[in-house]
Amino acid sequence: MDIKIQQWIEKQNLENQLKIEKIREWTLSLSPYFSEKFRYQTLFFDHKSILLYLSVNPKSELYAGFVQGHLMDNSEGHLEGDHNKQIRHFYFREMTKETEENYRCLVLEAIDLEKEMLKLKKRK
């Protein structure tokens, strides 16, 4: 793990540190193409492009920001965000099996969306 990522994790409160470690495990297990990068003072997960990031808001709430979230299906209401921007947030308020399943589904959807977007770019 990059030293900057480790330092960022260590700056978080203990509850968020434990959540981040679990989320990293979930995310990295979903595809061998994931890599972690430290940008803009936060942890990013790149797939073939920048897919999502983890951040903490001023209330110490941990969330994942999906870079192309505005294009994702939100019929179940798991994503939050300003509808004038492309990023949508998934908050980790509880670390339950349901949270894990919802998060994994969103990440897999983001990967599928990324594949479709890359296909469109290749056609141009």
N, CA, C and O atoms as CSV, one atom per row, in Angstrom:
chain,resi,resn,atom,element,x,y,z
A,1,MET,N,N,0.847,-1.183,0.000
A,1,MET,CA,C,0.000,0.000,0.000
A,1,MET,C,C,0.891,1.244,0.000
A,1,MET,O,O,1.906,1.302,0.693
A,2,ASP,N,N,0.496,2.206,-0.771
A,2,ASP,CA,C,1.201,3.489,-0.856
A,2,ASP,C,C,1.228,4.158,0.522
A,2,ASP,O,O,0.235,4.114,1.249
A,3,ILE,N,N,2.336,4.766,0.879
A,3,ILE,CA,C,2.486,5.409,2.190
A,3,ILE,C,C,1.477,6.537,2.382
A,3,ILE,O,O,0.993,6.750,3.493
A,4,LYS,N,N,1.153,7.263,1.309
A,4,LYS,CA,C,0.171,8.356,1.430
A,4,LYS,C,C,-1.217,7.821,1.734
A,4,LYS,O,O,-1.973,8.432,2.489
A,5,ILE,N,N,-1.551,6.676,1.146
A,5,ILE,CA,C,-2.851,6.053,1.440
A,5,ILE,C,C,-2.878,5.634,2.907
A,5,ILE,O,O,-3.856,5.887,3.610
A,6,GLN,N,N,-1.816,5.001,3.362
A,6,GLN,CA,C,-1.739,4.560,4.764
A,6,GLN,C,C,-1.862,5.747,5.720
A,6,GLN,O,O,-2.577,5.670,6.719
A,7,GLN,N,N,-1.175,6.828,5.418
A,7,GLN,CA,C,-1.249,8.017,6.277
A,7,GLN,C,C,-2.663,8.603,6.284
A,7,GLN,O,O,-3.148,9.034,7.330
A,8,TRP,N,N,-3.326,8.620,5.120
A,8,TRP,CA,C,-4.695,9.128,5.043
A,8,TRP,C,C,-5.631,8.276,5.904
A,8,TRP,O,O,-6.470,8.811,6.629
A,9,ILE,N,N,-5.486,6.967,5.824
A,9,ILE,CA,C,-6.321,6.069,6.630
A,9,ILE,C,C,-6.079,6.321,8.116
A,9,ILE,O,O,-7.026,6.391,8.899
A,10,GLU,N,N,-4.828,6.457,8.499
A,10,GLU,CA,C,-4.479,6.657,9.908
A,10,GLU,C,C,-4.999,7.979,10.465
A,10,GLU,O,O,-5.165,8.107,11.678
A,11,LYS,N,N,-5.261,8.965,9.605
A,11,LYS,CA,C,-5.809,10.253,10.052
A,11,LYS,C,C,-7.297,10.166,10.406
A,11,LYS,O,O,-7.828,11.042,11.089
A,12,GLN,N,N,-7.962,9.115,9.943
A,12,GLN,CA,C,-9.396,8.979,10.180
A,12,GLN,C,C,-9.649,8.448,11.594
A,12,GLN,O,O,-8.763,7.882,12.234
A,13,ASN,N,N,-10.884,8.648,12.059
A,13,ASN,CA,C,-11.218,8.089,13.373
A,13,ASN,C,C,-11.220,6.561,13.273
A,13,ASN,O,O,-11.281,6.009,12.174
A,14,LEU,N,N,-11.155,5.884,14.413
A,14,LEU,CA,C,-11.001,4.433,14.439
A,14,LEU,C,C,-12.140,3.726,13.709
A,14,LEU,O,O,-11.905,2.766,12.976
A,15,GLU,N,N,-13.352,4.188,13.901
A,15,GLU,CA,C,-14.502,3.566,13.226
A,15,GLU,C,C,-14.323,3.627,11.706
A,15,GLU,O,O,-14.533,2.630,11.016
A,16,ASN,N,N,-13.938,4.792,11.188
A,16,ASN,CA,C,-13.747,4.927,9.744
A,16,ASN,C,C,-12.526,4.152,9.249
A,16,ASN,O,O,-12.532,3.645,8.127
A,17,GLN,N,N,-11.495,4.056,10.060
A,17,GLN,CA,C,-10.333,3.254,9.667
A,17,GLN,C,C,-10.748,1.808,9.415
A,17,GLN,O,O,-10.353,1.203,8.418
A,18,LEU,N,N,-11.548,1.260,10.329
A,18,LEU,CA,C,-12.011,-0.129,10.182
A,18,LEU,C,C,-12.909,-0.276,8.960
A,18,LEU,O,O,-12.818,-1.265,8.234
A,19,LYS,N,N,-13.771,0.704,8.735
A,19,LYS,CA,C,-14.649,0.674,7.560
A,19,LYS,C,C,-13.817,0.725,6.270
A,19,LYS,O,O,-14.066,-0.035,5.333
A,20,ILE,N,N,-12.843,1.614,6.233
A,20,ILE,CA,C,-12.017,1.769,5.030
A,20,ILE,C,C,-11.303,0.470,4.693
A,20,ILE,O,O,-11.258,0.071,3.529
A,21,GLU,N,N,-10.751,-0.186,5.690
A,21,GLU,CA,C,-10.054,-1.447,5.435
A,21,GLU,C,C,-11.007,-2.484,4.844
A,21,GLU,O,O,-10.633,-3.212,3.925
A,22,LYS,N,N,-12.233,-2.556,5.362
A,22,LYS,CA,C,-13.219,-3.505,4.858
A,22,LYS,C,C,-13.634,-3.131,3.432
A,22,LYS,O,O,-13.756,-4.009,2.578
A,23,ILE,N,N,-13.851,-1.858,3.168
A,23,ILE,CA,C,-14.261,-1.390,1.841
A,23,ILE,C,C,-13.152,-1.653,0.818
A,23,ILE,O,O,-13.430,-2.050,-0.313
A,24,ARG,N,N,-11.918,-1.433,1.210
A,24,ARG,CA,C,-10.789,-1.726,0.318
A,24,ARG,C,C,-10.803,-3.207,-0.053
A,24,ARG,O,O,-10.624,-3.570,-1.216
A,25,GLU,N,N,-11.016,-4.044,0.937
A,25,GLU,CA,C,-11.068,-5.492,0.701
A,25,GLU,C,C,-12.199,-5.834,-0.279
A,25,GLU,O,O,-11.990,-6.577,-1.239
A,26,TRP,N,N,-13.390,-5.290,-0.031
A,26,TRP,CA,C,-14.528,-5.546,-0.923
A,26,TRP,C,C,-14.212,-5.102,-2.345
A,26,TRP,O,O,-14.440,-5.842,-3.303
A,27,THR,N,N,-13.688,-3.891,-2.473
A,27,THR,CA,C,-13.463,-3.297,-3.790
A,27,THR,C,C,-12.409,-4.080,-4.568
A,27,THR,O,O,-12.639,-4.463,-5.715
A,28,LEU,N,N,-11.280,-4.311,-3.961
A,28,LEU,CA,C,-10.185,-4.971,-4.653
A,28,LEU,C,C,-10.509,-6.418,-5.021
A,28,LEU,O,O,-9.911,-6.974,-5.942
A,29,SER,N,N,-11.454,-7.026,-4.304
A,29,SER,CA,C,-11.837,-8.412,-4.606
A,29,SER,C,C,-12.737,-8.514,-5.838
A,29,SER,O,O,-12.941,-9.611,-6.359
A,30,LEU,N,N,-13.271,-7.400,-6.305
A,30,LEU,CA,C,-14.233,-7.435,-7.402
A,30,LEU,C,C,-13.601,-7.501,-8.791
A,30,LEU,O,O,-14.262,-7.904,-9.748
A,31,SER,N,N,-12.349,-7.118,-8.913
A,31,SER,CA,C,-11.695,-7.157,-10.215
A,31,SER,C,C,-10.179,-7.097,-10.039
A,31,SER,O,O,-9.671,-6.345,-9.208
A,32,PRO,N,N,-9.466,-7.892,-10.824
A,32,PRO,CA,C,-7.998,-7.833,-10.755
A,32,PRO,C,C,-7.437,-6.552,-11.378
A,32,PRO,O,O,-6.246,-6.270,-11.247
A,33,TYR,N,N,-8.283,-5.784,-12.050
A,33,TYR,CA,C,-7.829,-4.557,-12.711
A,33,TYR,C,C,-7.859,-3.332,-11.801
A,33,TYR,O,O,-7.435,-2.250,-12.207
A,34,PHE,N,N,-8.357,-3.490,-10.577
A,34,PHE,CA,C,-8.390,-2.347,-9.672
A,34,PHE,C,C,-6.990,-1.992,-9.183
A,34,PHE,O,O,-6.163,-2.861,-8.909
A,35,SER,N,N,-6.755,-0.697,-9.085
A,35,SER,CA,C,-5.539,-0.206,-8.431
A,35,SER,C,C,-5.940,0.982,-7.563
A,35,SER,O,O,-6.923,1.670,-7.839
A,36,GLU,N,N,-5.165,1.207,-6.518
A,36,GLU,CA,C,-5.423,2.314,-5.602
A,36,GLU,C,C,-4.451,3.440,-5.902
A,36,GLU,O,O,-3.263,3.213,-6.127
A,37,LYS,N,N,-4.969,4.643,-5.901
A,37,LYS,CA,C,-4.136,5.824,-6.100
A,37,LYS,C,C,-4.552,6.883,-5.086
A,37,LYS,O,O,-5.717,6.965,-4.699
A,38,PHE,N,N,-3.588,7.687,-4.664
A,38,PHE,CA,C,-3.886,8.789,-3.751
A,38,PHE,C,C,-3.861,10.077,-4.555
A,38,PHE,O,O,-2.813,10.499,-5.045
A,39,ARG,N,N,-5.040,10.702,-4.685
A,39,ARG,CA,C,-5.175,11.957,-5.428
A,39,ARG,C,C,-6.067,12.896,-4.635
A,39,ARG,O,O,-6.958,12.456,-3.908
A,40,TYR,N,N,-5.825,14.181,-4.777
A,40,TYR,CA,C,-6.699,15.204,-4.178
A,40,TYR,C,C,-6.985,14.916,-2.698
A,40,TYR,O,O,-8.093,15.147,-2.214
A,41,GLN,N,N,-5.993,14.420,-2.004
A,41,GLN,CA,C,-6.078,14.133,-0.571
A,41,GLN,C,C,-7.095,13.055,-0.218
A,41,GLN,O,O,-7.676,13.077,0.868
A,42,THR,N,N,-7.313,12.105,-1.139
A,42,THR,CA,C,-8.225,11.002,-0.848
A,42,THR,C,C,-7.836,9.754,-1.640
A,42,THR,O,O,-6.985,9.810,-2.527
A,43,LEU,N,N,-8.463,8.641,-1.312
A,43,LEU,CA,C,-8.167,7.346,-1.914
A,43,LEU,C,C,-9.066,7.102,-3.125
A,43,LEU,O,O,-10.292,7.100,-3.012
A,44,PHE,N,N,-8.439,6.896,-4.280
A,44,PHE,CA,C,-9.161,6.607,-5.515
A,44,PHE,C,C,-8.951,5.153,-5.905
A,44,PHE,O,O,-7.892,4.573,-5.667
A,45,PHE,N,N,-9.982,4.581,-6.507
A,45,PHE,CA,C,-9.886,3.248,-7.087
A,45,PHE,C,C,-10.025,3.400,-8.594
A,45,PHE,O,O,-11.070,3.809,-9.100
A,46,ASP,N,N,-8.957,3.066,-9.296
A,46,ASP,CA,C,-8.964,3.096,-10.755
A,46,ASP,C,C,-9.211,1.686,-11.252
A,46,ASP,O,O,-8.738,0.710,-10.671
A,47,HIS,N,N,-9.947,1.601,-12.320
A,47,HIS,CA,C,-10.146,0.323,-12.989
A,47,HIS,C,C,-9.411,0.460,-14.313
A,47,HIS,O,O,-8.192,0.290,-14.344
A,48,LYS,N,N,-10.082,0.751,-15.375
A,48,LYS,CA,C,-9.385,1.128,-16.602
A,48,LYS,C,C,-9.320,2.643,-16.687
A,48,LYS,O,O,-8.541,3.206,-17.456
A,49,SER,N,N,-10.143,3.285,-15.894
A,49,SER,CA,C,-10.131,4.742,-15.711
A,49,SER,C,C,-10.473,4.993,-14.241
A,49,SER,O,O,-10.632,4.046,-13.470
A,50,ILE,N,N,-10.584,6.255,-13.855
A,50,ILE,CA,C,-10.960,6.561,-12.470
A,50,ILE,C,C,-12.424,6.163,-12.291
A,50,ILE,O,O,-13.296,6.671,-12.995
A,51,LEU,N,N,-12.691,5.264,-11.361
A,51,LEU,CA,C,-14.037,4.737,-11.192
A,51,LEU,C,C,-14.733,5.330,-9.967
A,51,LEU,O,O,-15.880,5.772,-10.046
A,52,LEU,N,N,-14.029,5.334,-8.842
A,52,LEU,CA,C,-14.639,5.821,-7.610
A,52,LEU,C,C,-13.560,6.219,-6.618
A,52,LEU,O,O,-12.376,5.942,-6.810
A,53,TYR,N,N,-13.998,6.870,-5.564
A,53,TYR,CA,C,-13.064,7.262,-4.507
A,53,TYR,C,C,-13.763,7.152,-3.163
A,53,TYR,O,O,-14.991,7.123,-3.086
A,54,LEU,N,N,-12.962,7.092,-2.105
A,54,LEU,CA,C,-13.475,7.124,-0.734
A,54,LEU,C,C,-13.141,8.473,-0.138
A,54,LEU,O,O,-12.045,8.998,-0.335
A,55,SER,N,N,-14.086,9.028,0.588
A,55,SER,CA,C,-13.847,10.306,1.237
A,55,SER,C,C,-14.669,10.380,2.522
A,55,SER,O,O,-15.541,9.551,2.781
A,56,VAL,N,N,-14.359,11.392,3.306
A,56,VAL,CA,C,-15.053,11.624,4.576
A,56,VAL,C,C,-15.522,13.067,4.573
A,56,VAL,O,O,-14.741,13.984,4.320
A,57,ASN,N,N,-16.812,13.264,4.856
A,57,ASN,CA,C,-17.336,14.632,4.879
A,57,ASN,C,C,-17.051,15.286,6.232
A,57,ASN,O,O,-16.531,14.619,7.126
A,58,PRO,N,N,-17.372,16.563,6.409
A,58,PRO,CA,C,-17.081,17.253,7.673
A,58,PRO,C,C,-17.757,16.636,8.908
A,58,PRO,O,O,-17.321,16.865,10.037
A,59,LYS,N,N,-18.817,15.857,8.688
A,59,LYS,CA,C,-19.490,15.175,9.810
A,59,LYS,C,C,-18.861,13.813,10.104
A,59,LYS,O,O,-19.413,13.025,10.872
A,60,SER,N,N,-17.710,13.539,9.495
A,60,SER,CA,C,-16.987,12.263,9.634
A,60,SER,C,C,-17.750,11.085,9.041
A,60,SER,O,O,-17.544,9.944,9.456
A,61,GLU,N,N,-18.636,11.349,8.066
A,61,GLU,CA,C,-19.357,10.278,7.390
A,61,GLU,C,C,-18.530,9.809,6.193
A,61,GLU,O,O,-18.143,10.602,5.335
A,62,LEU,N,N,-18.271,8.512,6.157
A,62,LEU,CA,C,-17.493,7.913,5.083
A,62,LEU,C,C,-18.407,7.593,3.907
A,62,LEU,O,O,-19.512,7.080,4.085
A,63,TYR,N,N,-17.931,7.905,2.701
A,63,TYR,CA,C,-18.732,7.600,1.514
A,63,TYR,C,C,-17.840,7.266,0.328
A,63,TYR,O,O,-16.662,7.622,0.283
A,64,ALA,N,N,-18.445,6.567,-0.635
A,64,ALA,CA,C,-17.799,6.310,-1.916
A,64,ALA,C,C,-18.410,7.256,-2.927
A,64,ALA,O,O,-19.632,7.373,-3.020
A,65,GLY,N,N,-17.563,7.932,-3.685
A,65,GLY,CA,C,-18.024,8.809,-4.760
A,65,GLY,C,C,-17.843,8.101,-6.087
A,65,GLY,O,O,-16.720,7.785,-6.482
A,66,PHE,N,N,-18.960,7.850,-6.785
A,66,PHE,CA,C,-18.905,7.202,-8.091
A,66,PHE,C,C,-18.791,8.284,-9.158
A,66,PHE,O,O,-19.696,9.102,-9.323
A,67,VAL,N,N,-17.681,8.283,-9.874
A,67,VAL,CA,C,-17.343,9.360,-10.794
A,67,VAL,C,C,-18.403,9.540,-11.885
A,67,VAL,O,O,-18.714,10.672,-12.256
A,68,GLN,N,N,-18.952,8.463,-12.394
A,68,GLN,CA,C,-20.011,8.536,-13.404
A,68,GLN,C,C,-21.372,8.173,-12.792
A,68,GLN,O,O,-22.227,7.591,-13.459
A,69,GLY,N,N,-21.552,8.517,-11.546
A,69,GLY,CA,C,-22.763,8.150,-10.807
A,69,GLY,C,C,-24.055,8.642,-11.431
A,69,GLY,O,O,-25.095,8.000,-11.282
A,70,HIS,N,N,-24.010,9.772,-12.127
A,70,HIS,CA,C,-25.225,10.305,-12.738
A,70,HIS,C,C,-25.768,9.398,-13.844
A,70,HIS,O,O,-26.932,9.515,-14.225
A,71,LEU,N,N,-24.928,8.494,-14.359
A,71,LEU,CA,C,-25.351,7.560,-15.398
A,71,LEU,C,C,-25.780,6.206,-14.834
A,71,LEU,O,O,-26.242,5.338,-15.574
A,72,MET,N,N,-25.627,6.034,-13.532
A,72,MET,CA,C,-25.941,4.750,-12.910
A,72,MET,C,C,-27.417,4.674,-12.522
A,72,MET,O,O,-28.068,5.688,-12.270
A,73,ASP,N,N,-27.925,3.434,-12.482
A,73,ASP,CA,C,-29.304,3.193,-12.074
A,73,ASP,C,C,-29.415,3.454,-10.572
A,73,ASP,O,O,-28.690,2.861,-9.774
A,74,ASN,N,N,-30.314,4.329,-10.206
A,74,ASN,CA,C,-30.504,4.619,-8.778
A,74,ASN,C,C,-31.952,4.354,-8.377
A,74,ASN,O,O,-32.501,5.031,-7.507
A,75,SER,N,N,-32.556,3.372,-9.015
A,75,SER,CA,C,-33.959,3.075,-8.733
A,75,SER,C,C,-34.177,2.624,-7.288
A,75,SER,O,O,-35.279,2.762,-6.757
A,76,GLU,N,N,-33.137,2.089,-6.652
A,76,GLU,CA,C,-33.266,1.655,-5.256
A,76,GLU,C,C,-32.887,2.754,-4.272
A,76,GLU,O,O,-33.021,2.574,-3.061
A,77,GLY,N,N,-32.415,3.887,-4.779
A,77,GLY,CA,C,-32.125,5.045,-3.942
A,77,GLY,C,C,-30.882,4.957,-3.087
A,77,GLY,O,O,-30.792,5.631,-2.061
A,78,HIS,N,N,-29.924,4.143,-3.485
A,78,HIS,CA,C,-28.690,4.007,-2.690
A,78,HIS,C,C,-27.703,5.142,-2.909
A,78,HIS,O,O,-26.839,5.387,-2.068
A,79,LEU,N,N,-27.828,5.838,-4.036
A,79,LEU,CA,C,-26.890,6.909,-4.358
A,79,LEU,C,C,-27.487,8.267,-4.024
A,79,LEU,O,O,-28.668,8.523,-4.255
A,80,GLU,N,N,-26.638,9.131,-3.473
A,80,GLU,CA,C,-27.063,10.483,-3.122
A,80,GLU,C,C,-26.159,11.471,-3.846
A,80,GLU,O,O,-25.010,11.166,-4.163
A,81,GLY,N,N,-26.694,12.653,-4.099
A,81,GLY,CA,C,-25.848,13.672,-4.705
A,81,GLY,C,C,-26.645,14.753,-5.372
A,81,GLY,O,O,-27.855,14.639,-5.569
A,82,ASP,N,N,-25.939,15.808,-5.718
A,82,ASP,CA,C,-26.505,16.948,-6.424
A,82,ASP,C,C,-26.800,16.529,-7.850
A,82,ASP,O,O,-25.907,16.064,-8.558
A,83,HIS,N,N,-28.023,16.687,-8.272
A,83,HIS,CA,C,-28.409,16.220,-9.602
A,83,HIS,C,C,-27.873,17.107,-10.724
A,83,HIS,O,O,-28.143,16.840,-11.895
A,84,ASN,N,N,-27.133,18.136,-10.397
A,84,ASN,CA,C,-26.489,18.977,-11.398
A,84,ASN,C,C,-25.049,18.548,-11.646
A,84,ASN,O,O,-24.364,19.133,-12.485
A,85,LYS,N,N,-24.585,17.533,-10.924
A,85,LYS,CA,C,-23.206,17.066,-11.055
A,85,LYS,C,C,-23.203,15.586,-11.384
A,85,LYS,O,O,-24.203,14.898,-11.181
A,86,GLN,N,N,-22.072,15.091,-11.895
A,86,GLN,CA,C,-22.034,13.682,-12.283
A,86,GLN,C,C,-21.740,12.725,-11.138
A,86,GLN,O,O,-22.148,11.566,-11.204
A,87,ILE,N,N,-21.066,13.151,-10.119
A,87,ILE,CA,C,-20.693,12.250,-9.022
A,87,ILE,C,C,-21.904,11.995,-8.125
A,87,ILE,O,O,-22.663,12.906,-7.792
A,88,ARG,N,N,-22.058,10.721,-7.746
A,88,ARG,CA,C,-23.088,10.330,-6.780
A,88,ARG,C,C,-22.384,9.601,-5.635
A,88,ARG,O,O,-21.370,8.934,-5.835
A,89,HIS,N,N,-22.940,9.743,-4.439
A,89,HIS,CA,C,-22.314,9.199,-3.227
A,89,HIS,C,C,-23.096,8.023,-2.664
A,89,HIS,O,O,-24.327,7.996,-2.687
A,90,PHE,N,N,-22.352,7.064,-2.162
A,90,PHE,CA,C,-22.907,5.948,-1.407
A,90,PHE,C,C,-22.310,6.036,-0.010
A,90,PHE,O,O,-21.097,5.916,0.161
A,91,TYR,N,N,-23.168,6.247,0.994
A,91,TYR,CA,C,-22.700,6.411,2.373
A,91,TYR,C,C,-22.640,5.076,3.101
A,91,TYR,O,O,-23.525,4.232,2.961
A,92,PHE,N,N,-21.585,4.905,3.876
A,92,PHE,CA,C,-21.385,3.705,4.688
A,92,PHE,C,C,-21.805,4.006,6.125
A,92,PHE,O,O,-20.969,4.081,7.026
A,93,ARG,N,N,-23.093,4.175,6.322
A,93,ARG,CA,C,-23.605,4.520,7.654
A,93,ARG,C,C,-23.578,3.317,8.581
A,93,ARG,O,O,-23.330,3.450,9.779
A,94,GLU,N,N,-23.833,2.150,8.023
A,94,GLU,CA,C,-23.752,0.897,8.777
A,94,GLU,C,C,-22.960,-0.086,7.939
A,94,GLU,O,O,-23.008,-0.036,6.710
A,95,MET,N,N,-22.240,-0.967,8.583
A,95,MET,CA,C,-21.450,-1.955,7.848
A,95,MET,C,C,-22.123,-3.321,7.992
A,95,MET,O,O,-21.631,-4.204,8.695
A,96,THR,N,N,-23.243,-3.468,7.318
A,96,THR,CA,C,-24.011,-4.704,7.368
A,96,THR,C,C,-23.781,-5.514,6.096
A,96,THR,O,O,-23.153,-5.035,5.152
A,97,LYS,N,N,-24.286,-6.724,6.078
A,97,LYS,CA,C,-24.217,-7.559,4.876
A,97,LYS,C,C,-24.963,-6.867,3.735
A,97,LYS,O,O,-24.529,-6.926,2.585
A,98,GLU,N,N,-26.070,-6.219,4.044
A,98,GLU,CA,C,-26.836,-5.492,3.026
A,98,GLU,C,C,-26.012,-4.341,2.444
A,98,GLU,O,O,-26.031,-4.110,1.235
A,99,THR,N,N,-25.292,-3.623,3.304
A,99,THR,CA,C,-24.420,-2.540,2.828
A,99,THR,C,C,-23.380,-3.095,1.862
A,99,THR,O,O,-23.147,-2.531,0.793
A,100,GLU,N,N,-22.763,-4.197,2.246
A,100,GLU,CA,C,-21.754,-4.823,1.384
A,100,GLU,C,C,-22.362,-5.219,0.041
A,100,GLU,O,O,-21.779,-4.939,-1.006
A,101,GLU,N,N,-23.523,-5.864,0.058
A,101,GLU,CA,C,-24.172,-6.297,-1.186
A,101,GLU,C,C,-24.526,-5.108,-2.066
A,101,GLU,O,O,-24.296,-5.139,-3.275
A,102,ASN,N,N,-25.084,-4.058,-1.468
A,102,ASN,CA,C,-25.451,-2.865,-2.234
A,102,ASN,C,C,-24.217,-2.209,-2.847
A,102,ASN,O,O,-24.227,-1.812,-4.012
A,103,TYR,N,N,-23.161,-2.100,-2.053
A,103,TYR,CA,C,-21.925,-1.490,-2.539
A,103,TYR,C,C,-21.324,-2.315,-3.681
A,103,TYR,O,O,-20.955,-1.766,-4.719
A,104,ARG,N,N,-21.229,-3.614,-3.487
A,104,ARG,CA,C,-20.670,-4.484,-4.523
A,104,ARG,C,C,-21.461,-4.362,-5.831
A,104,ARG,O,O,-20.869,-4.297,-6.909
A,105,CYS,N,N,-22.776,-4.331,-5.740
A,105,CYS,CA,C,-23.620,-4.181,-6.936
A,105,CYS,C,C,-23.338,-2.858,-7.639
A,105,CYS,O,O,-23.257,-2.807,-8.866
A,106,LEU,N,N,-23.189,-1.794,-6.861
A,106,LEU,CA,C,-22.897,-0.487,-7.451
A,106,LEU,C,C,-21.526,-0.472,-8.127
A,106,LEU,O,O,-21.379,0.083,-9.216
A,107,VAL,N,N,-20.540,-1.068,-7.499
A,107,VAL,CA,C,-19.198,-1.106,-8.096
A,107,VAL,C,C,-19.232,-1.919,-9.392
A,107,VAL,O,O,-18.642,-1.509,-10.391
A,108,LEU,N,N,-19.906,-3.047,-9.385
A,108,LEU,CA,C,-19.994,-3.864,-10.604
A,108,LEU,C,C,-20.744,-3.112,-11.705
A,108,LEU,O,O,-20.380,-3.205,-12.877
A,109,GLU,N,N,-21.777,-2.377,-11.336
A,109,GLU,CA,C,-22.481,-1.561,-12.321
A,109,GLU,C,C,-21.554,-0.482,-12.884
A,109,GLU,O,O,-21.563,-0.223,-14.088
A,110,ALA,N,N,-20.760,0.144,-12.022
A,110,ALA,CA,C,-19.815,1.173,-12.475
A,110,ALA,C,C,-18.779,0.583,-13.432
A,110,ALA,O,O,-18.387,1.235,-14.400
A,111,ILE,N,N,-18.340,-0.634,-13.169
A,111,ILE,CA,C,-17.395,-1.308,-14.068
A,111,ILE,C,C,-18.052,-1.560,-15.425
A,111,ILE,O,O,-17.439,-1.316,-16.463
A,112,ASP,N,N,-19.292,-2.045,-15.422
A,112,ASP,CA,C,-20.013,-2.279,-16.684
A,112,ASP,C,C,-20.201,-0.980,-17.459
A,112,ASP,O,O,-20.041,-0.944,-18.679
A,113,LEU,N,N,-20.539,0.072,-16.747
A,113,LEU,CA,C,-20.714,1.380,-17.374
A,113,LEU,C,C,-19.398,1.853,-17.999
A,113,LEU,O,O,-19.381,2.374,-19.115
A,114,GLU,N,N,-18.310,1.666,-17.270
A,114,GLU,CA,C,-16.986,2.035,-17.781
A,114,GLU,C,C,-16.680,1.281,-19.077
A,114,GLU,O,O,-16.175,1.872,-20.032
A,115,LYS,N,N,-16.981,-0.023,-19.116
A,115,LYS,CA,C,-16.752,-0.830,-20.320
A,115,LYS,C,C,-17.532,-0.268,-21.501
A,115,LYS,O,O,-17.001,-0.155,-22.606
A,116,GLU,N,N,-18.787,0.083,-21.267
A,116,GLU,CA,C,-19.618,0.635,-22.343
A,116,GLU,C,C,-19.072,1.976,-22.833
A,116,GLU,O,O,-19.045,2.238,-24.036
A,117,MET,N,N,-18.644,2.808,-21.913
A,117,MET,CA,C,-18.089,4.101,-22.288
A,117,MET,C,C,-16.799,3.949,-23.086
A,117,MET,O,O,-16.564,4.701,-24.032
A,118,LEU,N,N,-15.960,2.979,-22.713
A,118,LEU,CA,C,-14.720,2.746,-23.451
A,118,LEU,C,C,-15.006,2.194,-24.852
A,118,LEU,O,O,-14.289,2.513,-25.800
A,119,LYS,N,N,-16.049,1.368,-24.987
A,119,LYS,CA,C,-16.439,0.871,-26.313
A,119,LYS,C,C,-16.868,2.038,-27.210
A,119,LYS,O,O,-16.507,2.094,-28.386
A,120,LEU,N,N,-17.637,2.961,-26.645
A,120,LEU,CA,C,-18.095,4.123,-27.417
A,120,LEU,C,C,-16.923,4.987,-27.856
A,120,LEU,O,O,-16.916,5.498,-28.976
A,121,LYS,N,N,-15.935,5.155,-26.990
A,121,LYS,CA,C,-14.751,5.955,-27.335
A,121,LYS,C,C,-13.971,5.313,-28.475
A,121,LYS,O,O,-13.455,6.010,-29.348
A,122,LYS,N,N,-13.886,3.981,-28.468
A,122,LYS,CA,C,-13.137,3.270,-29.505
A,122,LYS,C,C,-13.828,3.407,-30.865
A,122,LYS,O,O,-13.161,3.421,-31.899
A,123,ARG,N,N,-15.135,3.507,-30.867
A,123,ARG,CA,C,-15.883,3.629,-32.115
A,123,ARG,C,C,-15.670,4.972,-32.790
A,123,ARG,O,O,-15.792,5.088,-34.010
A,124,LYS,N,N,-15.353,5.975,-32.004
A,124,LYS,CA,C,-15.207,7.335,-32.548
A,124,LYS,C,C,-13.917,7.506,-33.285
A,124,LYS,O,O,-13.639,8.588,-33.801
